[in-house]
Amino acid sequence: MADTSQPTVFDYATGTQWRLGFQRLPKTTWFCTAANIPGINLGEAQYPTPLHDLYLIGDKLTFENLNITFIVDEELQNYRELLNWLVVMWAPQKYSQWVDELKKGDGNVVQKGVSYSDSNFYSDATLIVYNSKNIPKVNVNFKNMFPTSLSSLEYSQESSDVEYFKASASFRYFYYEFETATW
């Protein structure tokens, strides 16, 4: 039987009352101006029949990327902390750089009872959604994320107004989950 109860909350969600906190990127947290709750897609299987193909539930959930936009500070600190994370994961210039960056992560990737040696390359993040009275209501917890892209910074003398740099980045993660915020 369908739930026909009346809603108890009559306020609408807004896209301007939120904060995204990164455990590994503290300088980026305070300059983040846009973020998304990624979509999820469930694959489908096609079952051919002589008259009409049928579609069945697929076998995988595919999570879209977590995409953010942030204002770059004038010393490029937040841009560099994200760039360093990307570079050290796959192209460290020396072994000590790799080891130092490895120590910064959460070290919490355990799957099927096995802890991965590179687990410190992953980090968690939380998108905190506030209500109309600026009280945290929902946390969206991203588990074991890592960056996959970072936009360029375009310098130009042609602009007549001061425009502050904004950069964008994309992240992959194992999954995300919702929890009621407690404050």
C-alpha beads as a LAMMPS data file, in Angstrom:
LAMMPS data file: protein, C-alpha beads

183 atoms
182 bonds

1 atom types
1 bond types

-500.0 500.0 xlo xhi
-500.0 500.0 ylo yhi
-500.0 500.0 zlo zhi

Masses

1 110.0

Atoms # bond

1 1 1 0.000 0.000 0.000
2 1 1 1.301 3.448 -0.890
3 1 1 2.216 5.928 1.811
4 1 1 -0.405 8.698 1.655
5 1 1 0.662 10.593 4.773
6 1 1 1.051 14.334 4.529
7 1 1 4.540 15.869 4.460
8 1 1 5.807 17.284 7.741
9 1 1 8.369 19.677 6.223
10 1 1 7.035 22.425 3.986
11 1 1 10.290 24.320 3.349
12 1 1 12.058 23.847 0.038
13 1 1 15.724 23.032 -0.403
14 1 1 17.910 25.826 -1.726
15 1 1 21.136 25.570 -3.677
16 1 1 22.872 28.366 -1.781
17 1 1 23.010 27.068 1.795
18 1 1 25.719 24.427 1.927
19 1 1 29.390 23.842 2.642
20 1 1 31.710 21.144 1.337
21 1 1 34.390 20.000 3.744
22 1 1 37.401 18.048 2.539
23 1 1 39.505 16.184 5.058
24 1 1 42.517 16.367 2.783
25 1 1 42.002 19.811 1.181
26 1 1 41.527 22.340 4.002
27 1 1 42.475 25.373 1.879
28 1 1 39.910 24.439 -0.773
29 1 1 37.041 24.004 1.715
30 1 1 36.613 27.728 2.428
31 1 1 36.799 28.864 -1.201
32 1 1 34.403 26.324 -2.719
33 1 1 31.622 28.132 -4.626
34 1 1 29.856 25.276 -6.420
35 1 1 29.425 21.549 -5.887
36 1 1 26.972 18.851 -6.865
37 1 1 25.345 15.795 -5.428
38 1 1 26.211 13.430 -8.261
39 1 1 23.600 11.438 -10.078
40 1 1 23.457 7.657 -10.076
41 1 1 22.653 5.407 -13.011
42 1 1 21.551 1.795 -12.847
43 1 1 22.501 -0.197 -15.895
44 1 1 19.939 -2.218 -17.748
45 1 1 20.015 -5.550 -19.499
46 1 1 18.219 -6.085 -22.776
47 1 1 16.296 -9.326 -23.168
48 1 1 15.460 -9.867 -26.841
49 1 1 12.165 -11.501 -27.772
50 1 1 10.652 -12.041 -31.236
51 1 1 8.017 -9.342 -30.740
52 1 1 9.450 -6.796 -28.363
53 1 1 12.732 -6.395 -26.496
54 1 1 12.338 -6.332 -22.731
55 1 1 14.545 -4.402 -20.355
56 1 1 15.609 -5.856 -17.034
57 1 1 17.392 -4.448 -14.016
58 1 1 21.103 -4.135 -14.656
59 1 1 23.955 -5.317 -12.506
60 1 1 25.870 -2.114 -11.699
61 1 1 25.278 1.282 -10.188
62 1 1 27.379 3.981 -11.816
63 1 1 28.030 7.124 -9.798
64 1 1 28.670 10.379 -11.650
65 1 1 31.654 12.554 -10.693
66 1 1 31.658 14.962 -7.786
67 1 1 32.411 18.296 -9.478
68 1 1 33.441 21.437 -7.621
69 1 1 34.319 25.024 -8.454
70 1 1 36.472 27.087 -6.122
71 1 1 37.990 30.557 -6.023
72 1 1 41.775 30.387 -6.224
73 1 1 43.636 32.322 -3.528
74 1 1 46.356 34.741 -4.641
75 1 1 49.198 32.440 -3.550
76 1 1 47.546 29.533 -5.407
77 1 1 47.683 27.465 -2.208
78 1 1 44.351 25.709 -2.705
79 1 1 45.101 25.066 -6.375
80 1 1 48.526 23.655 -5.499
81 1 1 47.230 21.351 -2.745
82 1 1 44.900 19.730 -5.256
83 1 1 47.573 19.672 -7.979
84 1 1 50.034 18.015 -5.580
85 1 1 47.517 15.321 -4.716
86 1 1 47.034 14.542 -8.420
87 1 1 50.720 14.618 -9.338
88 1 1 51.959 12.562 -6.409
89 1 1 49.424 9.797 -7.012
90 1 1 50.746 9.059 -10.507
91 1 1 53.866 11.074 -11.291
92 1 1 55.924 11.891 -8.188
93 1 1 59.236 13.542 -8.935
94 1 1 61.009 11.719 -6.101
95 1 1 60.254 8.958 -3.639
96 1 1 60.183 11.244 -0.577
97 1 1 57.467 13.361 -2.220
98 1 1 55.346 10.250 -2.677
99 1 1 55.890 9.120 0.936
100 1 1 55.087 12.589 2.370
101 1 1 51.862 12.818 0.396
102 1 1 50.924 9.279 1.337
103 1 1 50.963 10.313 5.023
104 1 1 48.310 13.019 4.444
105 1 1 45.392 10.749 3.554
106 1 1 42.803 9.096 5.742
107 1 1 44.167 5.569 5.442
108 1 1 40.704 4.101 5.756
109 1 1 40.178 2.107 2.589
110 1 1 39.270 -1.405 3.647
111 1 1 37.341 -3.631 1.310
112 1 1 36.416 -7.225 2.150
113 1 1 38.692 -7.084 5.170
114 1 1 41.763 -6.096 3.129
115 1 1 43.475 -2.757 3.696
116 1 1 45.137 -1.268 0.629
117 1 1 48.715 -0.037 0.834
118 1 1 47.860 3.100 -1.145
119 1 1 44.782 3.857 0.966
120 1 1 46.198 7.197 2.068
121 1 1 45.722 8.498 -1.461
122 1 1 41.992 8.462 -0.778
123 1 1 40.107 10.926 1.372
124 1 1 36.556 11.523 2.541
125 1 1 34.495 14.678 2.075
126 1 1 31.185 15.883 3.473
127 1 1 28.658 18.149 1.798
128 1 1 26.672 19.814 4.593
129 1 1 23.226 21.039 3.560
130 1 1 21.691 23.788 5.707
131 1 1 18.021 24.615 6.143
132 1 1 16.413 28.040 5.724
133 1 1 17.583 28.989 9.229
134 1 1 21.212 27.997 8.496
135 1 1 21.023 24.905 10.663
136 1 1 22.773 21.789 9.281
137 1 1 20.117 19.273 8.245
138 1 1 21.733 16.703 5.952
139 1 1 25.278 15.455 5.470
140 1 1 26.245 13.828 2.206
141 1 1 29.340 11.760 2.986
142 1 1 31.622 10.877 0.078
143 1 1 33.760 7.836 0.863
144 1 1 37.280 7.214 -0.399
145 1 1 37.452 9.906 -3.037
146 1 1 40.354 10.943 -5.230
147 1 1 40.774 13.717 -7.836
148 1 1 40.600 12.927 -11.535
149 1 1 40.899 16.385 -13.101
150 1 1 41.826 19.976 -12.339
151 1 1 41.115 22.862 -14.701
152 1 1 43.712 25.260 -16.034
153 1 1 44.227 28.882 -14.960
154 1 1 44.155 31.300 -17.891
155 1 1 46.185 34.520 -17.455
156 1 1 45.357 37.465 -19.729
157 1 1 46.026 41.222 -19.894
158 1 1 42.897 41.816 -21.992
159 1 1 40.336 41.968 -19.196
160 1 1 39.162 45.441 -18.145
161 1 1 37.623 44.334 -14.832
162 1 1 39.196 42.375 -12.030
163 1 1 38.053 38.795 -12.363
164 1 1 39.096 36.353 -9.696
165 1 1 40.298 32.965 -10.809
166 1 1 37.937 30.082 -10.442
167 1 1 39.104 26.541 -10.941
168 1 1 37.104 23.360 -11.244
169 1 1 37.963 19.836 -10.217
170 1 1 36.353 16.420 -10.533
171 1 1 36.535 13.535 -8.112
172 1 1 35.712 9.842 -8.133
173 1 1 34.721 8.020 -4.979
174 1 1 33.547 4.583 -3.888
175 1 1 30.052 5.742 -2.903
176 1 1 28.165 8.449 -1.039
177 1 1 25.528 8.231 1.655
178 1 1 23.117 10.591 3.365
179 1 1 22.854 11.090 7.088
180 1 1 20.845 13.460 9.242
181 1 1 23.124 16.238 10.467
182 1 1 23.555 16.666 14.188
183 1 1 24.670 19.950 15.594

Bonds

1 1 1 2
2 1 2 3
3 1 3 4
4 1 4 5
5 1 5 6
6 1 6 7
7 1 7 8
8 1 8 9
9 1 9 10
10 1 10 11
11 1 11 12
12 1 12 13
13 1 13 14
14 1 14 15
15 1 15 16
16 1 16 17
17 1 17 18
18 1 18 19
19 1 19 20
20 1 20 21
21 1 21 22
22 1 22 23
23 1 23 24
24 1 24 25
25 1 25 26
26 1 26 27
27 1 27 28
28 1 28 29
29 1 29 30
30 1 30 31
31 1 31 32
32 1 32 33
33 1 33 34
34 1 34 35
35 1 35 36
36 1 36 37
37 1 37 38
38 1 38 39
39 1 39 40
40 1 40 41
41 1 41 42
42 1 42 43
43 1 43 44
44 1 44 45
45 1 45 46
46 1 46 47
47 1 47 48
48 1 48 49
49 1 49 50
50 1 50 51
51 1 51 52
52 1 52 53
53 1 53 54
54 1 54 55
55 1 55 56
56 1 56 57
57 1 57 58
58 1 58 59
59 1 59 60
60 1 60 61
61 1 61 62
62 1 62 63
63 1 63 64
64 1 64 65
65 1 65 66
66 1 66 67
67 1 67 68
68 1 68 69
69 1 69 70
70 1 70 71
71 1 71 72
72 1 72 73
73 1 73 74
74 1 74 75
75 1 75 76
76 1 76 77
77 1 77 78
78 1 78 79
79 1 79 80
80 1 80 81
81 1 81 82
82 1 82 83
83 1 83 84
84 1 84 85
85 1 85 86
86 1 86 87
87 1 87 88
88 1 88 89
89 1 89 90
90 1 90 91
91 1 91 92
92 1 92 93
93 1 93 94
94 1 94 95
95 1 95 96
96 1 96 97
97 1 97 98
98 1 98 99
99 1 99 100
100 1 100 101
101 1 101 102
102 1 102 103
103 1 103 104
104 1 104 105
105 1 105 106
106 1 106 107
107 1 107 108
108 1 108 109
109 1 109 110
110 1 110 111
111 1 111 112
112 1 112 113
113 1 113 114
114 1 114 115
115 1 115 116
116 1 116 117
117 1 117 118
118 1 118 119
119 1 119 120
120 1 120 121
121 1 121 122
122 1 122 123
123 1 123 124
124 1 124 125
125 1 125 126
126 1 126 127
127 1 127 128
128 1 128 129
129 1 129 130
130 1 130 131
131 1 131 132
132 1 132 133
133 1 133 134
134 1 134 135
135 1 135 136
136 1 136 137
137 1 137 138
138 1 138 139
139 1 139 140
140 1 140 141
141 1 141 142
142 1 142 143
143 1 143 144
144 1 144 145
145 1 145 146
146 1 146 147
147 1 147 148
148 1 148 149
149 1 149 150
150 1 150 151
151 1 151 152
152 1 152 153
153 1 153 154
154 1 154 155
155 1 155 156
156 1 156 157
157 1 157 158
158 1 158 159
159 1 159 160
160 1 160 161
161 1 161 162
162 1 162 163
163 1 163 164
164 1 164 165
165 1 165 166
166 1 166 167
167 1 167 168
168 1 168 169
169 1 169 170
170 1 170 171
171 1 171 172
172 1 172 173
173 1 173 174
174 1 174 175
175 1 175 176
176 1 176 177
177 1 177 178
178 1 178 179
179 1 179 180
180 1 180 181
181 1 181 182
182 1 182 183
